[in-house]
Amino acid sequence: LSVQHILNCGGVGSCHGGSVGGPYQWIKQQTAKGAGIGYESGNPYLACSSESQLGVCKGGDFTCTPENEARTCSTFPPAGKCRPIIQYPNASIAEYGTISGQDAMQKEIFARGPIACGINAAPILNYTSGISTIDKLFGRVDHVISVVGWGSDAKEGQYWIVRNSWGEYWGEMGYIRVKFGSLKVERQCAWATLKDYTAPEKKNQVHCFEGGENCQ
């Protein structure tokens, strides 16, 4: 579950870089309604905010409708027909909160897994590999990533293992290592605990046709 992705529903994707706590708040709201965040195949990630005029975002419809939460578009006649999927595979959360600082981050990751954190993204746009130690005194948090763990280097010391959302072509197969104290990663983070999820072994999937006509 990659909640550093900008969510289109719930108004949390309005800052053109993500929201540290907003996605968890939205998922919690969905959880209360008996749903959760859909898997990647239900609503593929687009780096778009509702008011963005950049790239493919300009012509997109990002209103909070059932079809924008999860949809299927049939490849067979009548081809191109898109329908909303009301009961879609999803993950829901029990609770969420915020933390900051190296010690709290390490304890949370060790105990319950990856966390979402803000980052100063400007210095890493052209990152390719290695441990990023670049920082700007007056840089600002303008992007959200997932911190999945940490490691230690003989030269640079301890570093965060960070999963980004820019694709595997960027960085170290979509990841970057960030030296402790750099890029403002430790300033604001969010955590969440899993409540439930859809999986074959749980026998809780609602089986939809390819065209989705039985799952509206």
Sequence and secondary structure as in RCSB ss.txt:
>XXXX:A:sequence
LSVQHILNCGGVGSCHGGSVGGPYQWIKQQTAKGAGIGYESGNPYLACSSESQLGVCKGGDFTCTPENEARTCST
FPPAGKCRPIIQYPNASIAEYGTISGQDAMQKEIFARGPIACGINAAPILNYTSGISTIDKLFGRVDHVISVVGW
GSDAKEGQYWIVRNSWGEYWGEMGYIRVKFGSLKVERQCAWATLKDYTAPEKKNQVHCFEGGENCQ
>XXXX:A:secstr
  TTS  SGGG   SSS  SSHHHHHHHHHHHTT  EE TTTS      TT  SGGGGG      HHHHSEEE S
SSSTT EEE SS  EEEEEEEEEE SHHHHHHHHHHH  EEEEE  GGGTT  SSEE    TT    EEEEEEEE
EEETTTEEEEEEE SS TTSTBTTEEEEETT TTTTS EEEEEEEEE  GGGT      TT TT  
